[in-house]
Structures are given as structure tokens and as C-alpha cells.
Amino acid sequence: MSRVSRARLTVLVVFATNGVVFGNWAVRIPAVKAALGLSNASLGAALLVPAVGALISMPLVGALSAHRGSRVATSITGLAFLLIPGLLGVAPSLPWLAPVLLLFGFAFGGLDVAMNAQAVIVERAIGRPVMSSFHAAFSGGALVGSLTGALAATAGLSVAVHLAVVGLVLLLICLPLVPWMLREPASEETRGPLFAWPRGRLLPLAAIALVVLMAEGAVADWSAVHLRQELGAAAGTAGLAFTGFSLTMVLGRLIGDRVVAAWGRVATVRASALVAMAGGIVVVVAPSIPVVVLGFAAMGIGLACTVPLVFAAAAGNDREPGPALAAVSTPGYVGFLIGPPAIGGTAQLIGLGPALALLPVLLACVAALAGRTAPAEMIST
């Protein structure tokens, strides 16, 4: 196996590892909520804490990656990310849980920046686009994580033991692969800013990214809670909502390139938004657990390819796409991180079902904005 092939395999494993941990945590959120006696508002506030940690770490890890290389940054943040989850089930109350969630979010956000930077280096070394395969690995890992999390919940395994074992196993898998990551060339040019604010043609693209990633984050953190709290699903069954969502996310990303080639970018984004919107409506109105799981699965396939297509639209034909990508990805990350606590706060006021109903409304706006994802030269100014 060549050096570049080994590096690509390593990055795939890192992305998948990120997804596995995230999937296991998402499925066990109802257990933490029940163990600490949290209301929807309290859980929403708790889920805001990792968002704060991630937003703090992203620029810091971006700087670390720029000065020391993405290999070092990925190794440090990956180690922290795998050691922290076991602590999530130990806290006896929300004040004790909050600092752990802050560290968890700090490591999650930092690893996201670092591993994507390493993915860029690998993609440049390969000489052709492979970024979608890395994000498919994340979705695949989240699927595996949701399944193992559901099994752990069914078996009655404590959250602390479950997540600690997951972290240890993944650490043993990842550590031997660290030397396979690539170092940035010494002559590499300075990249565009990690964060920026969108203007002009990038504004509607940023809005799409914010809504789609907000929906993705909300489903990850609230799907199991919805089945457990609103429909009375068993602990193991509740995790199937995120499992179905993750499965269709993987499938959507695997077939997405073919769909875009056949339909074009605008039609794909519009159809995807409508499918996700329909799934969101089913989630809110259906009284049956299997049908609601199918609704979450429909949301997964509808959300799978939209963000990569929005990023492609932002980059356009720019020789240096970094600033444009940063301007669109920043609101997207914000949406992903603040979506769950926003749903929690709204749920406390109007109920979880009506709060989740906000998602299809926002996804209808994405369908309306789909035309702004056309190539820049096709958009009238």
C-alpha cells in the first residue's frame, strides 16, 4: 500500500471514528436526560454547552493546524475526543455534566477542523476529489454508533461504561494509524480564513447550510428523545430513529454524485429539501413508531447531499475558494451546534413535537432558495 493510500485509509478511519462516538452519544441522550431528571429546556441548555466548546476550539485548532500541521492537530484532538465520552455518564447533576459537555464539544469541534484539514492534504496528494468519501465515512460511523448505542441501551449498560468502552476500543484502533497521516509541505501557501461572514451571492448559500446542518444536529440529538418521550418507545427502540437517519445519510452520499450528474445541482437540492421536508412532517404527525422512524430516514436521504452541493456552489470557479467556503461553512457549523439547544428551548414552551415542526418549515425555505446553488454565471445579478 502506497504512502498516500495509507494516509487516505487513516483519514477514513478518523472520520468514521468521529461518527461512531457521535452516534453512540446521540442514542444515549435520553438515558442521560432521564438519569438527571432534566426537562426539555434543561436538556436544550445542556446541549448548548458542547456547542460553545466547539465554537471556542475551532479557531484555536485551526491555528494549531496552521502552525504545527493537521497531523499534530488531528492526533491531539482525536486523543481528547476518545478519552472524554466515558465521563458523560458519570456526572450526578447538570452542574457537573456541563463542564464535561464543554470538553466534549471542544474536542469534537477541534477534531472536525483538524481532520478536514488533513483530508484536504490527502485529497491534494491523490490529485482528484475524494472529500465526499470521507464524509460518507462519518455518516457510516454514525450509523454503526447508533446501532451499538441502541444495543447497549437494550442491554441496560450504563452510559459511563458504554461510552468509555467505545472510546477505548476506538483509541486502540486509531493509535497505530497516526504515523500514516501526511505532513503538510513546507512550501504550502497560507489558506483562507477559517471563519468569515457571508455577503452577496454567498448569503443564501450560507442560509441553506445553516438550516440543513441545524436540521441534522436536531435529528441527531432529539430523534431518540422524541420516540422515547412522545411515543413511549423502549430505550433500544428509540435509538432506531437515528439509525434510520444515519443509514439513509450514508446511502444518499454514496449515490449523490450520480443523482447530480443526472438532474443537475439545482434540481437535486430542491428535490432533497422537499424529501427532507416531507420526512419532517411525517415525524411530527405520525402516531406510529415505525412510520416516524421512516420519517427520520426520509430526512436523512433528503439532507445527505445538500451541504456538499452548497459548498461546491460557494467555491464556484474561484482559484482560491477558501474564503468563500469559510463564509458558507461557518453559519453551517453554527446551525449544527445551536440547532439542538434551540429545539430544546422551543420544546419547553410548545412541546417537542411542535418544536420539531419548525424543521420542515425551514426546509421549505431551502427548496425555495435552491436556485441560488446554480453556477455563478447562471445566476442573474
C-alpha positions in Angstrom: 0.0 0.0 0.0 1.4 3.4 -1.0 2.0 6.2 1.5 -0.9 8.2 0.1 -3.2 5.2 0.2 -2.3 4.6 3.8 -3.0 8.3 4.6 -6.4 8.1 2.9 -7.3 5.0 4.9 -6.3 6.7 8.1 -8.4 9.7 7.4 -11.4 7.5 6.5 -10.9 5.8 9.9 -10.7 9.1 11.7 -13.9 10.4 10.1 -15.6 7.1 10.9 -14.4 7.2 14.5 -15.8 10.7 14.9 -19.2 9.4 13.6 -19.1 6.3 15.8 -18.6 8.3 19.0 -21.2 10.9 17.9 -23.8 8.2 17.1 -23.3 6.4 20.4 -23.7 9.6 22.3 -26.8 10.7 20.4 -28.6 7.4 21.2 -27.8 7.6 24.9 -29.0 11.2 25.4 -32.5 10.0 26.6 -30.7 8.0 29.3 -28.8 11.0 30.5 -31.9 13.1 30.4 -33.8 10.5 32.5 -31.0 9.9 34.9 -30.6 13.5 35.8 -34.3 14.4 35.6 -33.8 17.1 33.0 -36.7 19.0 31.4 -36.7 19.7 27.7 -35.4 23.2 28.4 -32.7 21.9 30.7 -31.6 19.4 28.1 -31.6 22.1 25.5 -29.4 24.2 27.7 -27.1 21.3 28.3 -26.7 20.7 24.6 -25.8 24.3 24.1 -22.6 23.7 26.2 -20.8 21.5 23.7 -21.7 24.0 21.0 -19.9 26.7 23.0 -16.9 24.4 23.4 -16.8 23.6 19.7 -17.0 27.2 18.6 -14.2 28.1 21.0 -11.9 25.2 19.8 -12.4 25.6 16.0 -10.3 28.7 15.5 -7.8 27.6 18.1 -7.3 24.2 16.4 -7.3 25.9 13.0 -4.3 28.0 14.3 -2.7 24.8 15.7 -3.1 23.1 12.4 -1.6 26.0 10.5 1.5 26.3 12.8 2.1 22.6 13.7 0.3 20.8 10.9 -3.0 18.9 10.7 -1.3 15.7 11.6 -0.4 17.0 15.1 -3.8 18.7 15.5 -5.7 15.6 14.5 -3.7 13.5 16.9 -4.2 15.8 19.9 -7.9 16.5 19.4 -8.6 12.8 18.5 -7.0 11.6 21.7 -9.1 14.0 23.8 -12.2 13.2 21.9 -11.9 9.4 22.6 -11.0 9.9 26.3 -13.8 12.3 27.3 -17.1 10.4 26.4 -16.9 8.0 29.3 -17.2 11.0 31.7 -20.6 11.9 30.2 -22.4 9.2 32.2 -20.6 9.9 35.5 -22.0 13.3 36.3 -24.7 13.2 39.1 -26.3 16.5 38.1 -26.4 19.2 35.4 -23.8 21.5 37.0 -21.4 18.5 37.0 -22.3 17.5 33.5 -21.8 20.9 32.0 -18.0 21.1 32.2 -17.8 17.6 30.7 -20.0 18.6 27.8 -17.9 21.7 27.3 -14.8 19.5 27.0 -16.6 17.1 24.7 -17.7 19.9 22.4 -14.2 21.4 22.5 -12.7 18.1 21.3 -15.5 17.4 18.8 -15.2 20.8 17.1 -11.4 20.8 17.2 -11.3 17.3 15.7 -13.7 18.3 12.9 -11.4 21.2 11.9 -8.2 19.1 12.1 -9.4 16.0 10.3 -10.9 18.1 7.5 -7.6 19.9 7.1 -5.8 16.6 6.9 -8.4 15.4 4.4 -7.5 18.4 2.2 -3.8 17.4 2.3 -4.7 13.8 1.3 -7.0 14.9 -1.4 -4.3 17.1 -2.9 -1.8 14.3 -2.7 -4.3 12.0 -4.6 -5.0 14.6 -7.2 -8.7 14.0 -7.5 -11.8 14.8 -5.4 -12.3 12.3 -2.6 -13.8 14.5 0.1 -17.2 13.0 -0.2 -15.9 9.6 0.7 -14.6 11.0 4.0 -17.9 12.5 4.9 -19.6 9.2 3.9 -17.3 7.5 6.4 -18.6 9.9 9.1 -22.2 9.0 8.3 -21.3 5.3 8.2 -19.6 5.6 11.6 -22.7 7.4 13.0 -24.8 4.6 11.7 -22.6 2.0 13.4 -22.6 4.1 16.6 -26.3 4.4 16.7 -26.7 0.6 16.3 -24.2 -0.2 19.1 -25.7 2.5 21.2 -29.2 1.0 20.8 -27.8 -2.4 21.7 -26.1 -1.0 24.8 -29.3 0.7 25.9 -31.3 -2.5 25.3 -28.8 -4.5 27.4 -29.1 -2.0 30.2 -25.4 -1.0 30.1 -24.7 2.3 31.9 -23.8 5.3 29.8 -20.5 5.7 31.5 -19.3 2.1 30.9 -20.7 2.1 27.4 -19.1 5.2 26.2 -15.8 4.5 28.0 -15.5 1.1 26.3 -16.3 2.7 22.9 -13.6 5.3 23.4 -11.0 2.8 24.5 -11.7 0.4 21.6 -11.5 3.2 19.0 -8.3 4.6 20.6 -6.7 1.2 20.2 -7.7 1.2 16.5 -6.6 4.7 15.8 -3.3 5.0 17.6 -1.3 2.7 15.3 -2.5 4.7 12.3 -1.2 8.1 13.4 2.2 7.8 11.6 0.3 7.2 8.4 -1.1 10.7 8.2 0.6 13.2 5.9 2.6 16.3 6.8 1.9 19.5 5.0 4.5 20.6 2.5 6.8 23.3 3.9 6.0 25.5 0.9 2.3 25.3 1.3 0.5 28.6 0.8 -1.4 30.2 3.6 -5.0 29.1 3.5 -8.0 31.4 3.5 -9.6 32.3 6.8 -11.2 29.6 8.9 -14.2 31.7 9.7 -15.8 34.5 7.8 -19.2 36.1 7.3 -21.2 35.7 4.0 -22.0 38.5 1.7 -23.6 38.9 -1.7 -24.2 35.6 -3.6 -22.9 33.7 -0.6 -25.6 34.8 1.7 -28.4 32.5 0.5 -25.9 29.6 0.3 -25.0 30.3 3.9 -28.7 30.3 4.9 -29.1 26.9 3.2 -26.1 25.5 5.0 -27.3 26.8 8.4 -30.8 25.3 8.0 -29.6 21.9 6.7 -27.0 21.4 9.4 -29.4 22.7 12.0 -31.8 20.0 11.0 -29.0 17.4 11.0 -28.0 18.4 14.5 -31.5 18.5 15.8 -32.3 15.0 14.5 -29.1 13.6 16.0 -29.9 14.9 19.5 -33.7 14.8 19.6 -34.8 11.9 17.4 -34.3 9.3 20.2 -35.8 11.6 22.8 -38.9 12.1 20.5 -39.6 8.4 20.2 -39.0 7.8 23.9 -40.8 10.8 25.3 -43.6 11.4 22.8 -44.4 7.8 21.6 -43.3 5.7 24.5 -40.7 3.7 22.7 -38.3 1.4 24.6 -34.8 2.6 25.2 -33.3 0.4 22.5 -36.1 1.1 20.0 -35.8 4.9 20.4 -32.3 4.7 19.0 -33.6 3.3 15.7 -34.7 6.8 14.7 -31.1 8.0 14.5 -30.1 4.6 13.0 -32.6 5.1 10.1 -31.5 8.7 9.6 -27.8 7.7 9.5 -28.4 4.8 7.2 -30.1 7.0 4.6 -27.4 9.7 5.0 -24.8 7.1 4.0 -26.8 5.8 1.1 -27.6 9.4 -0.1 -23.9 10.4 0.0 -22.9 7.2 -1.9 -25.4 7.8 -4.8 -25.3 11.6 -4.6 -22.8 12.2 -7.4 -24.9 10.1 -9.8 -28.0 12.0 -8.9 -26.4 15.3 -9.5 -25.0 14.1 -12.9 -28.5 13.2 -14.0 -30.5 16.0 -12.5 -28.1 18.9 -12.0 -27.3 20.7 -8.8 -30.4 22.9 -8.5 -32.9 20.1 -9.1 -31.0 17.9 -6.7 -31.0 20.5 -3.9 -34.7 21.3 -4.4 -35.8 17.7 -4.5 -33.6 16.9 -1.5 -35.2 19.7 0.5 -38.7 18.6 -0.4 -37.9 15.0 0.6 -36.5 16.1 3.9 -39.4 18.4 4.5 -41.9 15.6 3.8 -40.0 13.4 6.3 -40.1 16.1 8.9 -43.9 16.4 8.5 -44.2 12.6 9.0 -42.1 12.7 12.1 -44.4 15.3 13.7 -47.8 14.0 12.7 -47.4 10.2 12.6 -48.6 8.3 15.7 -46.8 5.0 14.8 -43.1 4.4 15.8 -42.2 2.5 12.6 -43.7 5.3 10.5 -41.8 8.0 12.5 -38.6 6.1 12.0 -39.3 6.1 8.3 -39.8 9.9 8.5 -36.4 10.3 10.1 -35.0 8.1 7.4 -36.5 10.3 4.7 -35.0 13.3 6.4 -31.6 11.6 6.2 -31.7 11.0 2.5 -33.0 14.5 1.9 -30.2 16.1 3.9 -27.4 13.9 2.7 -26.1 15.7 -0.3 -27.2 19.3 0.1 -24.3 20.7 2.1 -21.6 19.3 -0.2 -23.5 20.8 -3.2 -23.8 24.2 -1.4 -20.1 24.2 -0.7 -19.4 23.4 -4.4 -21.7 26.3 -5.3 -19.8 28.6 -2.9 -16.4 27.6 -4.3 -17.5 28.2 -7.9 -14.6 28.7 -10.2 -12.5 30.7 -7.7 -8.8 29.9 -7.9 -8.7 30.4 -4.1 -12.1 29.1 -2.8 -11.1 29.1 0.9 -12.7 32.4 1.9 -16.0 31.6 0.1 -16.1 28.1 1.7 -15.4 29.6 5.1 -18.1 32.2 4.7 -20.7 29.4 4.0 -19.4 26.7 6.3 -19.2 29.0 9.4 -23.0 29.6 9.6 -23.4 25.9 8.8 -21.4 24.9 11.9 -23.3 27.4 14.0 -26.6 25.9 12.8 -25.4 22.3 13.6 -24.3 23.3 17.1 -27.1 25.6 18.1 -29.9 23.6 16.5 -30.4 21.1 19.3 -30.5 23.6 22.2 -32.8 25.8 20.1 -35.2 22.9 19.7 -35.0 22.1 23.4 -35.8 25.7 24.4 -38.7 25.8 22.0 -40.0 22.4 23.2 -40.2 23.6 26.7 -42.6 26.3 25.5 -44.8 24.5 23.0 -43.8 20.8 23.2 -41.3 18.7 21.4 -43.5 17.7 18.5 -44.4 21.3 17.6 -40.8 22.3 18.1 -39.6 19.7 15.6 -42.3 21.0 13.2 -40.1 24.1 12.7 -37.7 22.0 10.7 -40.0 21.2 7.7 -40.9 24.9 7.6 -37.3 25.9 7.4 -36.6 23.1 4.8 -39.3 24.6 2.6 -37.2 27.8 2.6 -34.3 25.7 1.4 -36.3 24.4 -1.5 -37.2 28.0 -2.4 -33.6 29.0 -2.3 -32.3 26.0 -4.4 -31.9 28.2 -7.5 -29.1 30.1 -5.8 -26.9 26.9 -5.9 -26.7 27.2 -9.7 -23.2 28.0 -11.1 -22.4 31.7 -10.5 -22.5 32.6 -14.2 -26.1 31.3 -14.4 -27.4 33.5 -11.6 -28.7 36.8 -12.8 -27.2 39.8 -11.0 
